[in-house]
Amino acid sequence: MRLPRTGRERLLLVLALVTVITVFTATVPLLRGWFDLRVYYGTVDTWVHHGGRIYDYRVPGTTYGFTYPPFAAVSMLPMALLGLRAAITAALLLNLAALGAVVWMLGGSSLRRHGWYGWALTGCALALFEPVRDTVSFGQVNLVLLALVLTDAWLLTTRRARWAGIGIGLAAAVKLTPALFIGLLLLAGRRRAAGVATAVAAAATALAAWVAPDASRFYWGEALWDTQRIGKAAYVSNQSLQGVLARLAEPAEPSRVVWLVVVLVVLAVWAWRARRAVAVGGWWAAFALTGLTACLVSPITWVHHLVWLLPSFAVLLRTGHTRVAGVLYAVLCTSVVWLWFDDASGVDGFIGGSAYVWVTLGLLLWLPVDDAGQAFFTPTIRKPSDTAPAPRTAAATIVQVSGHPGLPLSDVTGAATGTRTRADAGASGPACDTDRAATSEPTGSTRPAARNPQSSSDRASS
């Protein structure tokens, strides 16, 4: 099959893809209706205009309410100035802007090479990616949090590292899961950035305690420890390790000891691989590994939370593993886990009903880190005094720089020769800069819409 070469052929291809995606989105039953945004909006509206309490609100006709930390509600206060339709529009635009920022940070240099055509194809691909379409159709906050965290990754690969940590801190104050990225900063020796992230998260939490003291006392004293507020762990949309164990143990409760042991093993693997990534300058690979780990160890990881896998796909593409990326992308577009919506027992349920968990776990174990390097941005140019002099007794080994297949090396690394020494590669990576140091809600499926956009299993909004 010949790929389109002329501008007219490319335009026709994009128009055809947009038509197919529009028809698919309009006809395939998805659990839409901006349900999660309605939870946020109803909570803020009740709190501000009717004197209600944040964690008492329930969407009419359901048992679903607000389960984020209090700062999340404080950050959503501007919705009190809007009507519901205006809030939906604002949420849609915010999600699209966040998605655009994520795509630019993960692969903007390559997309600029292909102009509008590259951006259009990327948009079409993301529109079919189940975690992204779920996040957008529910008015979720996942893409905004991902953009905040990746902004810190971008800052750490540029001369603006002194600002790094703010995005992670804000994301961790809105939801607890992104706090794992503070651990990554500590593993990488970025103590200053880790301190900034911790301080920002603490300040945001303190602000929420000042604005809503009763809600803060309730959340940190009771709601956080009440697992029933999060949702049913065995529900097929929960694509975390605890979800797998819960489905295996059903109808009994999964063993907390077994889950804790599995989590500790996964965290050990993450720490080993993340340190290995930053040691060779693979800062973006390290961030990708941390996103994968957060999804695995979180007690609840609904399908829409898996937008945290996007950095991993970017790493695969930029290191030449296009076929692997294509296969895994196809799996995450199929909504295959919903085939086991009613019954995830048996071997088939264990494999298929947790398919996204196996994708996430496989990426954690085999995502390229040694050849990832500074795959997304030109490494920061340092002064000679910033790095230790090379040993006089041995010549530096020359290695080829990893880059996008088919692209000139000079365009990827900014080096005219397309080569770097191992000493230089290590010096430009963030690891050697020694002076710088969950809750959940309904998710979509391809099942026909029910009386309300939830399953019969009680789950809270996330």
C-alpha positions as CSV (number, residue, x, y, z in Angstrom):
1,M,0.0,0.0,0.0
2,R,1.5,3.3,-1.1
3,L,1.5,6.1,1.5
4,P,0.1,9.5,0.6
5,R,2.8,11.8,-0.8
6,T,1.1,14.9,-2.1
7,G,-0.6,17.5,0.1
8,R,-4.0,16.6,-1.5
9,E,-3.6,12.9,-0.8
10,R,-2.7,13.6,2.8
11,L,-5.6,15.9,3.3
12,L,-8.0,13.2,1.9
13,L,-6.5,10.6,4.3
14,V,-6.9,12.9,7.3
15,L,-10.5,13.7,6.3
16,A,-11.3,10.0,5.9
17,L,-9.8,9.2,9.3
18,V,-11.7,12.1,11.0
19,T,-15.0,10.8,9.4
20,V,-14.4,7.2,10.6
21,I,-13.5,8.4,14.1
22,T,-16.5,10.7,14.3
23,V,-18.9,7.9,13.2
24,F,-17.3,5.5,15.7
25,T,-17.5,8.0,18.5
26,A,-21.2,8.8,17.7
27,T,-22.4,5.2,17.3
28,V,-20.4,3.0,19.6
29,P,-22.0,3.1,23.1
30,L,-19.7,4.8,25.5
31,L,-20.4,5.9,29.1
32,R,-20.3,9.6,28.3
33,G,-22.4,12.4,29.6
34,W,-19.5,14.3,31.3
35,F,-20.4,12.3,34.4
36,D,-17.3,13.0,36.4
37,L,-17.4,16.7,35.5
38,R,-21.0,16.7,36.9
39,V,-19.6,15.3,40.1
40,Y,-17.1,18.1,40.3
41,Y,-19.6,20.8,39.3
42,G,-22.3,19.6,41.6
43,T,-19.9,19.4,44.5
44,V,-18.6,23.0,44.0
45,D,-22.1,24.4,43.3
46,T,-23.5,22.8,46.5
47,W,-20.6,23.9,48.6
48,V,-20.5,27.5,47.3
49,H,-24.2,28.3,46.6
50,H,-26.1,26.1,49.0
51,G,-23.9,25.8,52.0
52,G,-23.4,22.0,51.6
53,R,-20.3,20.1,52.5
54,I,-17.8,18.8,49.9
55,Y,-17.9,15.1,50.8
56,D,-21.7,15.0,51.4
57,Y,-22.7,15.7,47.8
58,R,-24.0,12.9,45.6
59,V,-25.0,13.0,42.0
60,P,-28.8,12.8,42.0
61,G,-30.0,9.2,41.6
62,T,-26.6,7.8,42.3
63,T,-24.2,7.1,45.2
64,Y,-21.3,8.8,43.6
65,G,-19.6,11.9,45.1
66,F,-16.3,13.7,45.4
67,T,-13.3,11.7,46.6
68,Y,-10.3,13.9,45.8
69,P,-8.3,15.7,48.4
70,P,-9.8,19.1,49.5
71,F,-7.3,21.1,47.4
72,A,-8.9,19.6,44.2
73,A,-12.2,21.1,45.2
74,V,-10.5,24.5,46.0
75,S,-8.9,24.5,42.6
76,M,-12.3,23.9,40.9
77,L,-13.9,26.8,42.6
78,P,-14.0,28.9,39.4
79,M,-16.8,26.5,38.2
80,A,-19.1,28.2,40.7
81,L,-19.1,31.2,38.4
82,L,-20.3,29.1,35.4
83,G,-23.4,27.3,34.4
84,L,-23.1,23.6,33.8
85,R,-22.8,23.9,30.0
86,A,-20.1,26.6,30.3
87,A,-18.3,24.4,32.7
88,I,-18.4,21.5,30.3
89,T,-17.1,23.7,27.5
90,A,-14.3,25.0,29.7
91,A,-13.4,21.4,30.8
92,L,-13.3,20.2,27.1
93,L,-11.0,23.1,26.1
94,L,-8.8,22.6,29.1
95,N,-8.4,18.9,28.3
96,L,-7.6,19.6,24.7
97,A,-5.0,22.2,25.7
98,A,-3.5,19.8,28.2
99,L,-3.4,17.0,25.6
100,G,-1.7,19.4,23.1
101,A,0.9,20.3,25.7
102,V,1.6,16.6,26.4
103,V,2.0,15.8,22.8
104,W,4.3,18.8,22.2
105,M,6.5,17.8,25.1
106,L,6.7,14.2,24.2
107,G,7.2,14.5,20.5
108,G,6.9,18.1,19.3
109,S,10.3,18.2,17.5
110,S,9.3,15.2,15.3
111,L,5.8,16.5,14.7
112,R,7.1,19.9,13.6
113,R,9.0,18.1,10.9
114,H,5.8,16.8,9.4
115,G,3.8,20.0,9.9
116,W,0.0,19.9,10.1
117,Y,-0.1,16.3,8.7
118,G,1.8,14.9,11.7
119,W,-0.3,16.7,14.2
120,A,-3.5,15.6,12.4
121,L,-2.5,11.9,12.4
122,T,-1.5,12.1,16.0
123,G,-4.8,13.6,17.0
124,C,-6.7,10.9,15.1
125,A,-4.6,8.2,16.9
126,L,-5.2,9.7,20.3
127,A,-9.0,10.0,19.7
128,L,-9.1,6.2,19.4
129,F,-6.9,5.6,22.5
130,E,-9.4,4.5,25.1
131,P,-7.8,6.2,28.2
132,V,-7.8,9.5,26.3
133,R,-11.3,9.3,25.0
134,D,-12.6,8.3,28.4
135,T,-10.8,11.2,30.1
136,V,-12.3,13.7,27.6
137,S,-15.8,12.2,27.6
138,F,-16.0,12.2,31.3
139,G,-14.5,15.6,31.9
140,Q,-11.7,14.0,33.9
141,V,-8.6,15.7,35.2
142,N,-6.0,13.1,34.2
143,L,-4.6,14.9,31.2
144,V,-4.2,18.1,33.1
145,L,-2.2,16.3,35.8
146,L,-0.1,14.5,33.2
147,A,0.7,17.9,31.6
148,L,1.7,19.3,35.0
149,V,4.1,16.4,35.7
150,L,5.6,16.4,32.2
151,T,6.3,20.1,32.5
152,D,8.7,19.3,35.3
153,A,10.3,16.6,33.1
154,W,10.8,19.3,30.4
155,L,12.2,21.7,32.9
156,L,14.7,19.2,34.1
157,T,16.1,18.7,30.6
158,T,16.6,22.4,30.0
159,R,18.3,25.3,31.8
160,R,15.1,26.0,33.7
161,A,15.5,23.3,36.2
162,R,15.3,25.7,39.1
163,W,11.5,25.8,38.5
164,A,11.1,22.0,38.4
165,G,8.9,20.5,41.1
166,I,6.0,22.9,40.9
167,G,4.0,20.8,38.5
168,I,4.5,17.6,40.4
169,G,3.6,19.3,43.7
170,L,0.3,20.7,42.3
171,A,-0.6,17.3,40.8
172,A,0.1,15.5,44.0
173,A,-2.1,18.0,45.9
174,V,-5.0,17.3,43.5
175,K,-4.6,13.5,43.5
176,L,-2.2,11.4,45.7
177,T,-0.8,9.1,43.0
178,P,1.5,11.7,41.3
179,A,3.4,11.9,44.6
180,L,5.4,8.9,43.4
181,F,7.2,11.4,41.1
182,I,8.7,13.0,44.1
183,G,10.3,9.7,44.8
184,L,11.7,9.7,41.3
185,L,13.3,13.1,42.0
186,L,14.9,11.7,45.1
187,L,16.2,8.6,43.3
188,A,17.7,10.9,40.6
189,G,19.5,13.1,43.2
190,R,17.3,16.1,42.4
191,R,16.9,17.1,46.0
192,R,16.0,20.7,45.2
193,A,13.3,19.7,42.8
194,A,12.0,17.1,45.3
195,G,11.9,19.8,48.0
196,V,10.0,22.2,45.8
197,A,7.5,19.6,44.9
198,T,7.0,18.6,48.5
199,A,6.7,22.3,49.6
200,V,4.2,23.1,46.9
201,A,2.0,20.0,47.7
202,A,2.2,20.9,51.4
203,A,1.3,24.6,50.7
204,A,-1.6,23.6,48.5
205,T,-2.9,21.2,51.2
206,A,-2.5,23.9,53.9
207,L,-4.4,26.4,51.7
208,A,-7.3,23.9,51.4
209,A,-7.2,23.4,55.1
210,W,-7.6,27.1,55.6
211,V,-10.4,27.5,53.0
212,A,-12.3,24.3,54.0
213,P,-11.1,23.2,57.5
214,D,-14.0,20.8,58.1
215,A,-13.6,19.1,54.8
216,S,-9.9,18.7,55.3
217,R,-10.3,17.1,58.7
218,F,-12.9,14.7,57.3
219,Y,-10.8,13.7,54.3
220,W,-7.4,13.2,56.1
221,G,-9.0,11.7,59.2
222,E,-11.7,9.5,57.7
223,A,-12.3,9.5,54.0
224,L,-8.8,8.7,53.0
225,W,-8.8,5.5,55.0
226,D,-12.3,4.4,54.0
227,T,-11.7,2.1,51.0
228,Q,-15.4,1.8,50.3
229,R,-15.5,5.3,49.1
230,I,-13.0,4.5,46.4
231,G,-15.0,1.8,44.7
232,K,-15.1,-2.0,44.2
233,A,-11.6,-3.2,43.6
234,A,-12.8,-6.3,41.6
235,Y,-14.6,-4.1,39.0
236,V,-13.1,-4.9,35.6
237,S,-12.3,-1.2,34.9
238,N,-9.8,-1.4,37.8
239,Q,-6.6,-2.2,35.9
240,S,-4.2,-2.2,38.8
241,L,-2.4,-5.0,40.6
242,Q,-5.0,-4.9,43.3
243,G,-7.7,-5.2,40.7
244,V,-6.2,-8.4,39.5
245,L,-5.9,-9.9,43.0
246,A,-9.5,-8.8,43.8
247,R,-10.9,-10.5,40.7
248,L,-9.0,-13.7,41.6
249,A,-10.2,-13.7,45.2
250,E,-13.8,-12.8,44.4
251,P,-16.2,-13.0,46.2
252,A,-13.8,-12.9,49.1
253,E,-11.6,-9.9,49.8
254,P,-8.1,-10.0,48.4
255,S,-5.2,-10.5,50.8
256,R,-3.7,-7.2,51.8
257,V,-0.4,-8.9,52.7
258,V,-0.1,-10.4,49.2
259,W,-0.9,-7.1,47.6
260,L,1.7,-5.3,49.8
261,V,4.3,-7.8,48.8
262,V,3.6,-7.5,45.1
263,V,3.6,-3.7,45.4
264,L,7.0,-3.7,47.1
265,V,8.4,-6.0,44.4
266,V,7.1,-3.6,41.7
267,L,8.5,-0.6,43.5
268,A,11.9,-2.3,43.7
269,V,11.9,-3.0,40.0
270,W,10.9,0.6,39.3
271,A,13.6,2.0,41.5
272,W,16.2,-0.1,39.8
273,R,15.1,0.7,36.3
274,A,14.5,4.4,37.0
275,R,18.0,4.8,38.5
276,R,19.4,3.0,35.5
277,A,17.5,5.4,33.2
278,V,18.7,8.6,34.8
279,A,22.2,7.3,35.0
280,V,22.4,7.3,31.2
281,G,20.5,10.6,30.8
282,G,17.1,8.9,30.1
283,W,15.1,11.3,32.1
284,W,12.0,10.9,30.0
285,A,12.2,7.1,30.2
286,A,12.4,7.5,34.0
287,F,9.3,9.6,34.0
288,A,7.6,7.0,31.8
289,L,8.5,4.2,34.2
290,T,7.2,6.2,37.1
291,G,3.8,6.7,35.4
292,L,3.6,3.0,34.8
293,T,4.5,2.1,38.4
294,A,1.9,4.6,39.7
295,C,-0.8,2.9,37.7
296,L,0.3,-0.6,38.9
297,V,0.6,0.1,42.7
298,S,-2.4,2.4,43.1
299,P,-5.3,0.5,44.7
300,I,-7.6,1.7,42.0
301,T,-6.6,2.5,38.4
302,W,-9.6,3.0,36.2
303,V,-9.1,2.7,32.5
304,H,-9.0,6.5,32.0
305,H,-6.1,6.7,34.5
306,L,-3.9,4.9,31.9
307,V,-3.2,8.2,30.1
308,W,0.0,7.9,32.2
309,L,1.1,5.3,29.6
310,L,1.5,8.0,26.9
311,P,5.1,8.8,27.8
312,S,6.0,5.1,27.5
313,F,4.6,5.0,23.9
314,A,6.7,8.1,23.1
315,V,9.8,6.4,24.4
316,L,9.1,3.3,22.3
317,L,8.6,5.4,19.1
318,R,11.6,7.5,19.6
319,T,13.9,4.5,20.2
320,G,12.7,2.6,17.1
321,H,10.3,0.1,18.7
322,T,7.5,1.1,16.4
323,R,6.0,-2.4,16.0
324,V,5.8,-3.0,19.7
325,A,4.2,0.4,20.2
326,G,1.7,-0.3,17.5
327,V,0.6,-3.6,19.0
328,L,0.2,-2.2,22.5
329,Y,-1.6,0.8,21.2
330,A,-4.0,-1.4,19.3
331,V,-4.7,-3.4,22.5
332,L,-5.5,-0.2,24.4
333,C,-7.9,0.9,21.7
334,T,-10.0,-2.2,21.7
335,S,-11.8,-1.9,25.0
336,V,-11.1,-5.6,25.3
337,V,-11.3,-5.7,29.0
338,W,-15.0,-5.0,28.9
339,L,-15.7,-8.4,27.4
340,W,-15.3,-9.6,31.0
341,F,-17.6,-7.0,32.4
342,D,-20.0,-9.6,33.9
343,D,-17.6,-12.4,34.8
344,A,-13.8,-12.1,34.9
345,S,-13.3,-15.6,36.4
346,G,-11.3,-18.4,34.8
347,V,-8.0,-18.3,32.9
348,D,-9.6,-16.2,30.1
349,G,-10.8,-13.6,32.6
350,F,-7.5,-13.5,34.3
351,I,-5.7,-12.8,31.0
352,G,-8.3,-10.8,29.1
353,G,-10.0,-9.0,32.0
354,S,-6.7,-7.6,33.1
355,A,-5.2,-7.1,29.7
356,Y,-4.2,-3.5,30.4
357,V,-2.4,-4.5,33.5
358,W,-0.2,-6.9,31.5
359,V,0.5,-4.1,29.0
360,T,1.5,-1.8,31.9
361,L,3.6,-4.5,33.6
362,G,5.3,-5.4,30.4
363,L,6.3,-1.8,29.7
364,L,7.7,-1.5,33.2
365,L,9.9,-4.5,32.7
366,W,11.0,-4.0,29.1
367,L,10.7,-0.3,28.3
368,P,14.1,0.8,26.7
369,V,16.2,2.9,29.0
370,D,19.8,2.4,28.0
371,D,19.2,3.8,24.5
372,A,16.6,6.3,25.4
373,G,18.9,9.0,26.5
374,Q,17.8,12.6,25.8
375,A,15.5,11.4,23.0
376,F,13.0,14.3,23.1
377,F,15.1,17.4,23.4
378,T,18.6,18.6,22.6
379,P,20.7,18.0,25.7
380,T,21.5,21.1,27.7
381,I,24.9,22.6,26.7
382,R,27.1,22.9,29.7
383,K,30.2,24.9,30.3
384,P,33.4,22.8,30.5
385,S,33.8,23.7,34.2
386,D,30.4,22.0,34.9
387,T,31.8,18.6,34.2
388,A,34.8,16.6,35.3
389,P,37.7,16.3,32.9
390,A,37.9,13.1,30.9
391,P,40.6,10.6,32.0
392,R,43.9,11.2,30.3
393,T,44.8,7.6,30.1
394,A,42.0,6.4,27.9
395,A,40.2,7.8,24.9
396,A,36.5,8.3,25.2
397,T,34.4,5.7,23.5
398,I,32.4,7.1,20.6
399,V,28.8,5.9,20.4
400,Q,26.0,6.5,18.0
401,V,23.2,8.6,19.4
402,S,19.7,7.1,19.6
403,G,17.2,9.0,17.6
404,H,14.0,8.8,15.6
405,P,14.3,6.2,12.8
406,G,14.9,7.9,9.5
407,L,15.7,11.3,11.0
408,P,19.1,13.0,10.7
409,L,21.1,12.6,13.9
410,S,21.9,16.2,13.9
411,D,18.2,17.1,14.1
412,V,17.7,14.8,17.1
413,T,20.7,15.7,19.2
414,G,21.7,19.1,17.9
415,A,25.2,17.7,17.2
416,A,26.6,18.4,13.7
417,T,28.5,15.1,13.7
418,G,25.8,12.9,15.0
419,T,28.1,11.4,17.7
420,R,28.8,11.9,21.3
421,T,31.2,10.5,23.8
422,R,30.0,8.5,26.7
423,A,31.5,11.1,29.0
424,D,29.6,13.8,27.3
425,A,26.4,11.8,27.3
426,G,26.7,11.3,31.0
427,A,27.6,14.9,31.7
428,S,24.5,16.2,29.9
429,G,22.1,13.8,31.6
430,P,20.2,15.0,34.7
431,A,21.4,12.2,36.9
432,C,24.9,13.7,37.1
433,D,23.8,17.2,38.0
434,T,24.8,16.8,41.6
435,D,24.1,20.3,42.6
436,R,20.5,20.1,41.8
437,A,19.4,18.0,43.3
438,A,-6.5,7.7,44.4
439,T,-9.7,7.6,44.4
440,S,-11.7,6.9,41.3
441,E,-14.9,7.3,39.3
442,P,-16.9,5.8,36.5
443,T,-15.1,5.0,33.4
444,G,-16.3,4.3,29.9
445,S,-16.9,1.1,28.1
446,T,-18.4,-0.1,24.8
447,R,-21.4,-1.6,26.6
448,P,-24.8,0.0,26.0
449,A,-25.6,2.9,28.4
450,A,-27.5,1.9,31.5
451,R,-30.1,3.9,33.4
452,N,-27.1,5.9,34.8
453,P,-23.6,5.9,33.6
454,Q,-22.4,3.5,36.2
455,S,-22.3,-0.2,36.7
456,S,-24.2,-1.9,39.5
457,S,-20.9,-2.1,41.4
458,D,-20.6,0.8,43.8
459,R,-17.8,3.1,42.8
460,A,-16.8,6.6,43.7
461,S,-15.7,9.4,41.4
462,S,-12.0,9.8,40.9
